[in-house]
Amino acid sequence: MSKLKLGPIVDEKPVKVQVELPAVLHQDLLDYADLLGRGQGQPPVEPARLIVPMLQRFVASDRGFAKARRAATPRSTD
């Protein structure tokens, strides 16, 4: 099996956000949850629980975002 980009899903204090997904994307999440569970020897996780780690990974790996964020953050003069 190929290595998936997500690892175990961590429980954290949630902030509720409601989104509508295209049916095709929802099916992709169902499939991904199934493969992730199988790869870890566990049952599939709830597809909605994949969204947060996927977004975190996307934002963390976006070099353009990181550069723009650094440029927009005022530097302290301690």
N, C-alpha and C positions, 0 to 999 in steps of 0.2 A: 504494500500500500504506500502511496506517496505521502510525504510529510505534509500535514496541514499547517497553516500559519498560526492557528489558534491552539493554545494549550488548555489546561483545565480552567473552567469558568469559576471566578471568585465571587463570593457573595459580599456586597458592599451596601451601604445605606443608599437606597434608591431615591431618585427624583423622578416623579411620574411625568412622562411625555407621551402624547398620543400621536401616532403617525399612521398613514394609510400606505400600504405597500402594493405594488402590482402583484397579481397572482403568480406570475412567473418568478419574481424575486422571492415570494413566500415559499414556493416550491423548492427553490434553490436553498433557502434556509433550512427547510425540512430535510433535504438531502444532506446538507452539510452537518446538521445536528446528528443525523444517523451515522454518518461516516466518523464524526468526532467521537461519538459514544463507542462505536465498534473499535476504533483505534485505541481507546483507553479501557476496553473491556467492561464498559458500562452501558446502561440503556441510553438512548438519545436524550440530549438535553432539550428543554423547551426552546423552540426556535427564537423566541423573543429575547432569550438570555444571550444569544450570539451577537446581537446588534451592538451592545456596549463594547465588548472587547474588540469587535471588528472596527468600530469607529475609533477606539483608542489607538489601535495599531495603525490605522490609516493616518490619523493626525500625527502620531509620533514619527511616522516615516516620511512625512511630507516636508522635504527640505525647504521648499519655497515658503511654506507657512512658518517654519521655525525661523528662517531668516527675516521674514517680515515682522514676526512677533518681537524678535530681538531689536529690530530697528525701531519699532513703535514703543518699546518699553523704556521709560526714562531711567537713566543710570543714576545710582546714588553717588553722592560725593562725600562719603565718609572719610 
